Amino acid sequence: MSDFTLSSLEAIVAARAKASPEESWTAKLVSHGQGKAAKKLGEEAVETVIAAISNDRAGLVAESADLLYHLMVVLKIADIPLQDVMNELERRTRQTGLQEKASR
């Protein structure tokens, strides 16, 4: 089992965001701003859905990795730590999904 976590990915994104945009895709996305990064996140989400609907296991794994990476970039640009998202997920697990939706 791998020791790689979403926290590991968050740290890599943070480090690469500081690089030159000519040397790093992450830095390039960050330099283009939230609009470009969010658009790329949306594209990856669609590709993930297509792989899921197509029952393309390898494609779903690859596209899910792309989706998580681009989500980390969007969160980085927004200065939202992964821990904030994890805290929200933890908060939501204290009730059922149906209860959580009804409370909105």
BAVEX-131847 format. One line per 2 residues: their letters; for each residue x, y, z of N, C-alpha, C. Coordinates in Angstrom, 1 decimal. Layout:
! residues N
a = X:Y:Z:X:Y:Z:X:Y:Z  ... .
***
This chain:
! residues 104
ms = 0.8:-1.2:0.0:0.0:0.0:0.0:0.9:1.2:0.0  0.5:2.2:-0.7:1.2:3.5:-0.9:1.0:4.4:0.3 .
df = 2.1:5.1:0.7:2.0:6.1:1.7:1.6:7.5:1.1  1.3:7.5:-0.2:0.9:8.8:-0.8:-0.5:9.1:-0.4 .
tl = -0.7:10.4:0.0:-2.1:10.8:0.4:-2.5:12.1:-0.3  -3.7:12.5:-0.1:-4.1:13.8:-0.7:-3.3:14.9:-0.1 .
ss = -2.9:14.7:1.2:-2.0:15.7:1.8:-0.7:15.8:1.1  -0.2:14.6:0.7:1.1:14.6:-0.1:0.9:15.4:-1.4 .
le = -0.2:15.2:-2.1:-0.5:15.9:-3.3:-0.6:17.4:-3.1  -1.3:17.7:-2.0:-1.4:19.2:-1.6:0.0:19.8:-1.5 .
ai = 0.9:19.1:-0.8:2.2:19.6:-0.6:3.0:19.8:-1.9  2.8:18.8:-2.8:3.5:18.9:-4.1:3.0:20.0:-4.9 .
va = 1.6:20.2:-4.9:1.0:21.3:-5.6:1.5:22.6:-5.1  1.6:22.8:-3.8:2.1:24.0:-3.2:3.5:24.3:-3.6 .
ar = 4.4:23.3:-3.6:5.8:23.5:-3.9:5.9:23.8:-5.4  5.2:23.1:-6.3:5.3:23.4:-7.7:4.6:24.7:-8.1 .
ak = 3.7:25.2:-7.3:3.1:26.5:-7.6:4.1:27.6:-7.6  5.1:27.4:-6.8:6.2:28.4:-6.6:7.2:28.4:-7.7 .
as = 7.2:27.4:-8.6:8.2:27.3:-9.7:7.9:28.2:-10.8  8.7:28.3:-11.8:8.5:29.1:-13.0:7.4:28.4:-13.8 .
pe = 6.5:29.2:-14.4:5.5:28.7:-15.2:6.0:28.0:-16.5  7.2:28.3:-16.8:7.9:27.7:-18.0:8.4:26.3:-17.6 .
es = 8.5:26.0:-16.3:9.0:24.7:-15.9:8.0:23.8:-15.2  6.8:24.3:-14.9:5.8:23.5:-14.2:4.4:23.8:-14.6 .
wt = 3.7:22.7:-15.0:2.3:22.8:-15.4:1.5:23.5:-14.2  1.8:23.1:-13.0:1.1:23.6:-11.8:1.3:25.1:-11.8 .
ak = 2.5:25.5:-11.9:2.8:27.0:-11.8:2.1:27.7:-13.0  2.1:27.1:-14.1:1.4:27.7:-15.3:-0.1:27.9:-15.0 .
lv = -0.7:26.8:-14.5:-2.1:26.9:-14.1:-2.4:28.1:-13.1  -1.5:28.1:-12.1:-1.7:29.1:-11.0:-1.5:30.5:-11.6 .
sh = -0.5:30.6:-12.5:-0.3:32.0:-13.1:-1.4:32.5:-14.0  -2.2:31.5:-14.5:-3.3:31.9:-15.4:-4.6:32.2:-14.5 .
gq = -4.5:31.9:-13.2:-5.6:32.3:-12.4:-6.7:31.2:-12.2  -7.6:31.6:-11.3:-8.7:30.6:-10.9:-9.6:30.2:-12.1 .
gk = -9.9:31.2:-13.0:-10.7:30.9:-14.1:-10.2:29.7:-15.0  -9.0:29.8:-15.3:-8.3:28.8:-16.1:-8.3:27.4:-15.4 .
aa = -7.9:27.5:-14.1:-7.7:26.3:-13.3:-9.1:25.6:-13.1  -10.1:26.4:-12.8:-11.5:25.9:-12.6:-12.0:25.3:-13.9 .
kk = -11.7:25.9:-15.0:-12.2:25.4:-16.3:-11.5:24.0:-16.5  -10.3:23.9:-16.2:-9.6:22.6:-16.4:-10.1:21.6:-15.4 .
lg = -10.5:22.0:-14.2:-11.1:21.1:-13.3:-12.4:20.6:-13.8  -13.2:21.5:-14.4:-14.5:21.0:-15.0:-14.3:20.1:-16.2 .
ee = -13.3:20.3:-17.0:-13.0:19.4:-18.1:-12.6:18.0:-17.6  -11.8:18.0:-16.5:-11.4:16.7:-15.9:-12.6:16.0:-15.3 .
av = -13.6:16.8:-14.7:-14.8:16.2:-14.1:-15.6:15.5:-15.2  -15.8:16.2:-16.4:-16.5:15.6:-17.5:-15.8:14.3:-18.0 .
et = -14.5:14.3:-18.1:-13.8:13.2:-18.6:-13.9:12.0:-17.6  -14.0:12.3:-16.3:-14.2:11.3:-15.3:-15.5:10.7:-15.4 .
vi = -16.5:11.5:-15.6:-17.9:11.0:-15.8:-18.0:10.1:-17.0  -17.4:10.5:-18.1:-17.4:9.7:-19.3:-16.8:8.4:-19.1 .
aa = -15.6:8.3:-18.4:-15.0:7.1:-18.1:-15.8:6.2:-17.2  -16.5:6.8:-16.3:-17.4:6.0:-15.4:-18.6:5.4:-16.1 .
is = -19.2:6.2:-17.0:-20.4:5.8:-17.7:-20.0:4.7:-18.7  -18.7:4.8:-19.2:-18.2:3.8:-20.2:-17.7:2.6:-19.6 .
nd = -17.8:2.5:-18.3:-17.2:1.3:-17.6:-15.7:1.1:-17.9  -15.0:2.2:-18.1:-13.6:2.2:-18.4:-12.8:2.3:-17.1 .
ra = -12.5:1.2:-16.6:-11.8:1.2:-15.2:-10.5:1.9:-15.3  -9.6:1.6:-16.2:-8.3:2.3:-16.3:-8.5:3.8:-16.6 .
gl = -9.4:4.1:-17.4:-9.7:5.5:-17.7:-10.2:6.2:-16.5  -11.1:5.5:-15.7:-11.7:6.1:-14.5:-10.6:6.4:-13.5 .
va = -9.7:5.5:-13.4:-8.6:5.7:-12.4:-7.7:6.9:-12.9  -7.4:6.9:-14.1:-6.5:8.0:-14.6:-7.2:9.4:-14.6 .
es = -8.5:9.4:-15.0:-9.2:10.7:-14.9:-9.5:11.1:-13.5  -9.7:10.2:-12.6:-9.9:10.5:-11.2:-8.6:11.2:-10.6 .
ad = -7.5:10.7:-11.0:-6.2:11.2:-10.6:-6.1:12.7:-11.1  -6.4:12.9:-12.4:-6.4:14.2:-13.0:-7.4:15.1:-12.2 .
ll = -8.6:14.6:-11.9:-9.6:15.4:-11.2:-9.1:15.9:-9.9  -8.5:14.9:-9.1:-8.0:15.3:-7.8:-6.9:16.3:-7.8 .
yh = -6.0:16.1:-8.8:-4.9:17.0:-9.0:-5.4:18.4:-9.3  -6.3:18.5:-10.2:-6.8:19.9:-10.6:-7.6:20.5:-9.5 .
lm = -8.3:19.7:-8.7:-9.0:20.2:-7.5:-8.0:20.8:-6.5  -6.9:20.1:-6.3:-5.9:20.6:-5.4:-5.3:22.0:-5.9 .
vv = -5.2:22.1:-7.2:-4.7:23.4:-7.8:-5.8:24.5:-7.5  -7.0:24.2:-7.8:-8.1:25.2:-7.5:-8.1:25.6:-6.1 .
lk = -8.0:24.6:-5.2:-8.0:24.9:-3.7:-6.8:25.8:-3.4  -5.6:25.5:-4.0:-4.4:26.2:-3.7:-4.6:27.7:-4.1 .
ia = -5.1:27.9:-5.3:-5.4:29.3:-5.8:-6.3:30.0:-4.9  -7.3:29.3:-4.4:-8.3:29.9:-3.5:-7.8:30.0:-2.1 .
di = -6.6:29.5:-1.8:-6.0:29.5:-0.5:-6.9:28.8:0.6  -7.5:27.7:0.1:-8.3:26.8:1.0:-7.5:25.5:1.2 .
pl = -7.1:25.3:2.5:-6.3:24.1:2.8:-7.2:22.9:2.7  -6.6:21.8:2.3:-7.3:20.5:2.2:-8.0:20.2:3.5 .
qd = -7.4:20.5:4.6:-7.9:20.2:5.9:-9.3:20.9:6.1  -9.6:22.0:5.5:-10.9:22.6:5.5:-11.9:21.7:4.9 .
vm = -11.6:21.2:3.7:-12.5:20.2:3.0:-12.7:19.0:3.9  -11.6:18.5:4.4:-11.7:17.2:5.2:-12.6:17.5:6.5 .
ne = -12.4:18.7:7.1:-13.3:19.0:8.2:-14.7:19.1:7.8  -15.0:19.6:6.7:-16.4:19.6:6.2:-16.9:18.2:5.9 .
le = -16.1:17.4:5.3:-16.5:16.0:5.1:-16.8:15.3:6.5  -15.9:15.5:7.4:-16.1:14.9:8.7:-17.4:15.4:9.4 .
rr = -17.7:16.7:9.3:-18.9:17.3:9.8:-20.1:16.6:9.2  -20.1:16.4:7.9:-21.2:15.8:7.2:-21.4:14.3:7.6 .
tr = -20.4:13.6:8.0:-20.5:12.2:8.3:-21.2:12.0:9.7  -21.5:13.1:10.4:-22.1:13.0:11.7:-23.7:12.8:11.5 .
qt = -24.1:12.9:10.2:-25.5:12.6:9.9:-25.6:11.9:8.6  -26.8:11.4:8.3:-26.9:10.7:7.0:-26.9:11.7:5.9 .
gl = -26.7:11.3:4.7:-26.7:12.1:3.6:-28.1:12.8:3.4  -29.2:12.0:3.7:-30.5:12.5:3.5:-30.8:13.6:4.6 .
qe = -30.3:13.4:5.8:-30.5:14.4:6.8:-29.7:15.7:6.4  -28.5:15.5:5.9:-27.7:16.7:5.5:-28.3:17.5:4.4 .
ka = -28.9:16.8:3.4:-29.5:17.5:2.3:-30.8:18.2:2.8  -31.5:17.6:3.7:-32.8:18.2:4.2:-32.4:19.5:5.0 .
sr = -31.2:19.6:5.6:-30.9:20.7:6.4:-30.5:21.9:5.6  -30.3:21.8:4.3:-29.9:22.9:3.4:-31.0:23.8:3.1 .
***
